[in-house]
């Protein structure tokens, strides 16, 4: 049985940037993983990072646009990792 702790509402990057994220249901998690898996097939990934930020944060386009490419990538990877952490079992 998995631990019923809720998904964290904030992800923190290695550089210390913190972004609040919305809860994601299983269908949304599948959609996110399917889209990001497409990166391995050579699809452009910058627009996928932006899509992910729009999907799971409440950041406005202006707020996202203020982030550097490195920050966008780092936050998106932190979100992706947060959504796919190994579930704790009892």
Secondary structure, 3 states (H helix, E strand, C coil): CECCCCCCCEEECCCCCEEECCCCCHHHHHHHHHHHHHHHHCCCCHHHHHHHHHHHCCCCHHHHHCCCHHHHHHHHHHHHHHHCCCCCEC
